[in-house]
């Protein structure tokens, strides 16, 4: 697993999809834990998948203009 940082702050991590560094069962458990946490957070904040995707596309377009 690799930790992603921006300006020395942890912002995420990369879990390789292939290879033997992390057992498949651990990847599966992590995937379900993360998706459950994201689903719960979106529900609490009353966010839809469409609004998250639209916000991402807006941020991507702004980044391209720089």
N, CA, C and O atoms as CSV, one atom per row, in Angstrom:
chain,resi,resn,atom,element,x,y,z
A,1,UNK,N,N,0.844,-1.163,0.000
A,1,UNK,CA,C,0.000,0.000,0.000
A,1,UNK,C,C,0.896,1.235,0.000
A,1,UNK,O,O,1.912,1.272,0.695
A,2,UNK,N,N,0.522,2.232,-0.771
A,2,UNK,CA,C,1.267,3.492,-0.863
A,2,UNK,C,C,0.385,4.615,-0.334
A,2,UNK,O,O,-0.804,4.672,-0.646
A,3,UNK,N,N,0.955,5.496,0.456
A,3,UNK,CA,C,0.224,6.640,0.992
A,3,UNK,C,C,0.423,7.828,0.062
A,3,UNK,O,O,1.546,8.130,-0.343
A,4,UNK,N,N,-0.675,8.500,-0.275
A,4,UNK,CA,C,-0.617,9.690,-1.132
A,4,UNK,C,C,-0.651,10.928,-0.246
A,4,UNK,O,O,-1.473,11.026,0.665
A,5,UNK,N,N,0.244,11.870,-0.517
A,5,UNK,CA,C,0.293,13.099,0.272
A,5,UNK,C,C,0.259,14.313,-0.643
A,5,UNK,O,O,0.703,14.263,-1.790
A,6,UNK,N,N,-0.273,15.391,-0.114
A,6,UNK,CA,C,-0.251,16.691,-0.777
A,6,UNK,C,C,0.225,17.689,0.256
A,6,UNK,O,O,-0.411,17.872,1.295
A,7,UNK,N,N,1.335,18.330,-0.027
A,7,UNK,CA,C,1.929,19.291,0.907
A,7,UNK,C,C,2.076,18.690,2.309
A,7,UNK,O,O,1.770,19.335,3.311
A,8,UNK,N,N,2.537,17.473,2.354
A,8,UNK,CA,C,2.827,16.739,3.584
A,8,UNK,C,C,1.586,16.304,4.352
A,8,UNK,O,O,1.711,15.828,5.481
A,9,UNK,N,N,0.392,16.449,3.781
A,9,UNK,CA,C,-0.834,15.965,4.411
A,9,UNK,C,C,-1.263,14.681,3.715
A,9,UNK,O,O,-1.245,14.599,2.487
A,10,UNK,N,N,-1.647,13.681,4.499
A,10,UNK,CA,C,-2.143,12.446,3.904
A,10,UNK,C,C,-3.519,12.703,3.305
A,10,UNK,O,O,-4.424,13.178,3.992
A,11,UNK,N,N,-3.671,12.395,2.046
A,11,UNK,CA,C,-4.940,12.621,1.367
A,11,UNK,C,C,-5.552,11.329,0.834
A,11,UNK,O,O,-6.684,11.334,0.350
A,12,UNK,N,N,-4.830,10.250,0.916
A,12,UNK,CA,C,-5.357,8.989,0.433
A,12,UNK,C,C,-4.274,7.946,0.370
A,12,UNK,O,O,-3.166,8.133,0.871
A,13,UNK,N,N,-4.618,6.848,-0.253
A,13,UNK,CA,C,-3.636,5.793,-0.411
A,13,UNK,C,C,-3.942,5.018,-1.676
A,13,UNK,O,O,-5.061,5.040,-2.188
A,14,UNK,N,N,-2.941,4.346,-2.158
A,14,UNK,CA,C,-3.049,3.530,-3.353
A,14,UNK,C,C,-2.859,2.085,-2.945
A,14,UNK,O,O,-1.854,1.731,-2.328
A,15,UNK,N,N,-3.811,1.264,-3.286
A,15,UNK,CA,C,-3.732,-0.157,-2.998
A,15,UNK,C,C,-3.592,-0.879,-4.333
A,15,UNK,O,O,-4.539,-0.895,-5.119
A,16,UNK,N,N,-2.443,-1.474,-4.608
A,16,UNK,CA,C,-2.237,-2.117,-5.907
A,16,UNK,C,C,-3.331,-3.141,-6.213
A,16,UNK,O,O,-3.726,-3.920,-5.346
A,17,UNK,N,N,-3.806,-3.129,-7.442
A,17,UNK,CA,C,-4.860,-4.054,-7.844
A,17,UNK,C,C,-4.308,-5.439,-8.156
A,17,UNK,O,O,-5.055,-6.418,-8.179
A,18,UNK,N,N,-3.025,-5.523,-8.392
A,18,UNK,CA,C,-2.430,-6.816,-8.705
A,18,UNK,C,C,-1.139,-6.981,-7.917
A,18,UNK,O,O,-0.664,-6.051,-7.266
A,19,UNK,N,N,-0.601,-8.147,-7.988
A,19,UNK,CA,C,0.629,-8.417,-7.254
A,19,UNK,C,C,0.321,-9.149,-5.961
A,19,UNK,O,O,-0.839,-9.361,-5.609
A,20,UNK,N,N,1.355,-9.524,-5.275
A,20,UNK,CA,C,1.183,-10.324,-4.069
A,20,UNK,C,C,1.493,-9.544,-2.805
A,20,UNK,O,O,1.621,-10.139,-1.736
A,21,UNK,N,N,1.617,-8.231,-2.899
A,21,UNK,CA,C,2.008,-7.454,-1.731
A,21,UNK,C,C,0.911,-7.407,-0.670
A,21,UNK,O,O,1.207,-7.330,0.523
A,22,UNK,N,N,-0.356,-7.452,-1.097
A,22,UNK,CA,C,-1.475,-7.420,-0.157
A,22,UNK,C,C,-2.385,-8.599,-0.492
A,22,UNK,O,O,-2.794,-8.754,-1.642
A,23,UNK,N,N,-2.706,-9.430,0.498
A,23,UNK,CA,C,-3.570,-10.585,0.230
A,23,UNK,C,C,-4.937,-10.154,-0.310
A,23,UNK,O,O,-5.465,-9.111,0.074
A,24,UNK,N,N,-5.495,-10.959,-1.193
A,24,UNK,CA,C,-6.780,-10.653,-1.814
A,24,UNK,C,C,-7.871,-10.417,-0.774
A,24,UNK,O,O,-8.665,-9.488,-0.919
A,25,UNK,N,N,-7.921,-11.229,0.258
A,25,UNK,CA,C,-8.959,-11.068,1.284
A,25,UNK,C,C,-8.831,-9.720,1.994
A,25,UNK,O,O,-9.840,-9.096,2.324
A,26,UNK,N,N,-7.616,-9.274,2.229
A,26,UNK,CA,C,-7.408,-7.961,2.860
A,26,UNK,C,C,-7.881,-6.850,1.933
A,26,UNK,O,O,-8.497,-5.885,2.386
A,27,UNK,N,N,-7.599,-6.979,0.639
A,27,UNK,CA,C,-8.071,-5.988,-0.334
A,27,UNK,C,C,-9.596,-5.940,-0.347
A,27,UNK,O,O,-10.194,-4.865,-0.378
A,28,UNK,N,N,-10.208,-7.104,-0.323
A,28,UNK,CA,C,-11.667,-7.194,-0.352
A,28,UNK,C,C,-12.267,-6.536,0.889
A,28,UNK,O,O,-13.212,-5.754,0.778
A,29,UNK,N,N,-11.731,-6.843,2.058
A,29,UNK,CA,C,-12.239,-6.249,3.300
A,29,UNK,C,C,-12.066,-4.739,3.298
A,29,UNK,O,O,-12.965,-4.006,3.713
A,30,UNK,N,N,-10.925,-4.277,2.837
A,30,UNK,CA,C,-10.679,-2.841,2.769
A,30,UNK,C,C,-11.642,-2.171,1.796
A,30,UNK,O,O,-12.174,-1.102,2.094
A,31,UNK,N,N,-11.871,-2.780,0.646
A,31,UNK,CA,C,-12.797,-2.236,-0.340
A,31,UNK,C,C,-14.189,-2.071,0.263
A,31,UNK,O,O,-14.800,-1.011,0.126
A,32,UNK,N,N,-14.693,-3.101,0.926
A,32,UNK,CA,C,-16.035,-3.013,1.509
A,32,UNK,C,C,-16.089,-2.003,2.653
A,32,UNK,O,O,-17.081,-1.287,2.795
A,33,UNK,N,N,-15.050,-1.936,3.461
A,33,UNK,CA,C,-15.019,-0.950,4.548
A,33,UNK,C,C,-15.030,0.467,3.988
A,33,UNK,O,O,-15.744,1.332,4.494
A,34,UNK,N,N,-14.239,0.703,2.945
A,34,UNK,CA,C,-14.188,2.042,2.349
A,34,UNK,C,C,-15.498,2.414,1.677
A,34,UNK,O,O,-15.986,3.531,1.851
A,35,UNK,N,N,-16.072,1.496,0.914
A,35,UNK,CA,C,-17.325,1.830,0.237
A,35,UNK,C,C,-18.450,2.049,1.236
A,35,UNK,O,O,-19.296,2.917,1.020
A,36,UNK,N,N,-18.483,1.288,2.319
A,36,UNK,CA,C,-19.492,1.512,3.360
A,36,UNK,C,C,-19.313,2.876,4.011
A,36,UNK,O,O,-20.292,3.579,4.264
A,37,UNK,N,N,-18.063,3.255,4.284
A,37,UNK,CA,C,-17.794,4.555,4.909
A,37,UNK,C,C,-18.177,5.698,3.976
A,37,UNK,O,O,-18.755,6.692,4.413
A,38,UNK,N,N,-17.858,5.560,2.703
A,38,UNK,CA,C,-18.206,6.602,1.731
A,38,UNK,C,C,-19.716,6.706,1.588
A,38,UNK,O,O,-20.263,7.809,1.556
A,39,UNK,N,N,-20.390,5.575,1.503
A,39,UNK,CA,C,-21.851,5.569,1.386
A,39,UNK,C,C,-22.490,6.241,2.594
A,39,UNK,O,O,-23.429,7.024,2.446
A,40,UNK,N,N,-21.993,5.943,3.775
A,40,UNK,CA,C,-22.518,6.541,5.003
A,40,UNK,C,C,-22.290,8.051,5.027
A,40,UNK,O,O,-23.185,8.812,5.395
A,41,UNK,N,N,-21.099,8.478,4.638
A,41,UNK,CA,C,-20.782,9.903,4.604
A,41,UNK,C,C,-21.670,10.636,3.600
A,41,UNK,O,O,-22.169,11.724,3.888
A,42,UNK,N,N,-21.866,10.048,2.439
A,42,UNK,CA,C,-22.723,10.679,1.433
A,42,UNK,C,C,-24.163,10.778,1.927
A,42,UNK,O,O,-24.844,11.771,1.670
A,43,UNK,N,N,-24.619,9.764,2.625
A,43,UNK,CA,C,-25.990,9.783,3.154
A,43,UNK,C,C,-26.142,10.869,4.213
A,43,UNK,O,O,-27.130,11.603,4.213
A,44,UNK,N,N,-25.165,10.976,5.120
A,44,UNK,CA,C,-25.226,12.005,6.172
A,44,UNK,C,C,-25.229,13.402,5.583
A,44,UNK,O,O,-25.912,14.295,6.086
A,45,UNK,N,N,-24.465,13.591,4.515
A,45,UNK,CA,C,-24.369,14.916,3.890
A,45,UNK,C,C,-25.409,15.126,2.795
A,45,UNK,O,O,-25.437,16.166,2.138
A,46,UNK,N,N,-26.262,14.122,2.611
A,46,UNK,CA,C,-27.324,14.170,1.596
A,46,UNK,C,C,-26.774,14.460,0.201
A,46,UNK,O,O,-27.280,15.319,-0.520
A,47,UNK,N,N,-25.735,13.728,-0.154
A,47,UNK,CA,C,-25.114,13.872,-1.470
A,47,UNK,C,C,-25.549,12.723,-2.369
A,47,UNK,O,O,-25.696,11.587,-1.917
A,48,UNK,N,N,-25.749,13.026,-3.625
A,48,UNK,CA,C,-26.040,11.975,-4.597
A,48,UNK,C,C,-24.768,11.680,-5.385
A,48,UNK,O,O,-23.842,12.490,-5.427
A,49,UNK,N,N,-24.746,10.526,-5.998
A,49,UNK,CA,C,-23.593,10.175,-6.830
A,49,UNK,C,C,-23.441,11.187,-7.963
A,49,UNK,O,O,-22.328,11.570,-8.324
A,50,UNK,N,N,-24.564,11.611,-8.511
A,50,UNK,CA,C,-24.537,12.575,-9.611
A,50,UNK,C,C,-23.909,13.897,-9.181
A,50,UNK,O,O,-23.136,14.487,-9.935
A,51,UNK,N,N,-24.235,14.371,-7.971
A,51,UNK,CA,C,-23.672,15.648,-7.512
A,51,UNK,C,C,-22.170,15.538,-7.260
A,51,UNK,O,O,-21.429,16.489,-7.509
A,52,UNK,N,N,-21.723,14.398,-6.774
A,52,UNK,CA,C,-20.291,14.194,-6.542
A,52,UNK,C,C,-19.547,14.160,-7.876
A,52,UNK,O,O,-18.488,14.771,-8.015
A,53,UNK,N,N,-20.097,13.450,-8.849
A,53,UNK,CA,C,-19.463,13.374,-10.169
A,53,UNK,C,C,-19.441,14.754,-10.823
A,53,UNK,O,O,-18.434,15.142,-11.416
A,54,UNK,N,N,-20.546,15.497,-10.718
A,54,UNK,CA,C,-20.599,16.843,-11.302
A,54,UNK,C,C,-19.562,17.755,-10.660
A,54,UNK,O,O,-18.910,18.536,-11.353
A,55,UNK,N,N,-19.407,17.663,-9.347
A,55,UNK,CA,C,-18.416,18.478,-8.649
A,55,UNK,C,C,-17.002,18.103,-9.087
A,55,UNK,O,O,-16.153,18.974,-9.276
A,56,UNK,N,N,-16.755,16.816,-9.245
A,56,UNK,CA,C,-15.452,16.351,-9.706
A,56,UNK,C,C,-15.156,16.885,-11.104
A,56,UNK,O,O,-14.054,17.366,-11.367
A,57,UNK,N,N,-16.139,16.802,-11.998
A,57,UNK,CA,C,-15.946,17.292,-13.366
A,57,UNK,C,C,-15.696,18.797,-13.378
A,57,UNK,O,O,-14.883,19.287,-14.162
A,58,UNK,N,N,-16.384,19.522,-12.521
A,58,UNK,CA,C,-16.183,20.970,-12.420
A,58,UNK,C,C,-14.752,21.273,-11.967
A,58,UNK,O,O,-14.095,22.153,-12.523
A,59,UNK,N,N,-14.277,20.546,-10.964
A,59,UNK,CA,C,-12.912,20.749,-10.465
A,59,UNK,C,C,-11.887,20.366,-11.534
A,59,UNK,O,O,-10.867,21.039,-11.686
A,60,UNK,N,N,-12.151,19.302,-12.265
A,60,UNK,CA,C,-11.233,18.868,-13.324
A,60,UNK,C,C,-11.149,19.925,-14.423
A,60,UNK,O,O,-10.062,20.222,-14.918
A,61,UNK,N,N,-12.289,20.491,-14.803
A,61,UNK,CA,C,-12.304,21.525,-15.841
A,61,UNK,C,C,-11.536,22.758,-15.380
A,61,UNK,O,O,-10.805,23.362,-16.165
A,62,UNK,N,N,-11.695,23.135,-14.119
A,62,UNK,CA,C,-10.978,24.299,-13.580
A,62,UNK,C,C,-9.478,24.040,-13.563
A,62,UNK,O,O,-8.688,24.944,-13.836
A,63,UNK,N,N,-9.088,22.829,-13.250
A,63,UNK,CA,C,-7.671,22.475,-13.211
A,63,UNK,C,C,-7.061,22.530,-14.608
A,63,UNK,O,O,-5.906,22.926,-14.765
A,64,UNK,N,N,-7.822,22.138,-15.615
A,64,UNK,CA,C,-7.319,22.161,-16.994
A,64,UNK,C,C,-7.082,23.581,-17.483
A,64,UNK,O,O,-6.189,23.818,-18.297
A,65,UNK,N,N,-7.879,24.531,-16.990
A,65,UNK,CA,C,-7.752,25.918,-17.432
A,65,UNK,C,C,-6.498,26.581,-16.887
A,65,UNK,O,O,-6.084,27.616,-17.410
A,66,UNK,N,N,-5.888,26.028,-15.868
A,66,UNK,CA,C,-4.695,26.651,-15.271
A,66,UNK,C,C,-3.507,26.546,-16.152
A,66,UNK,O,O,-2.429,27.020,-15.793
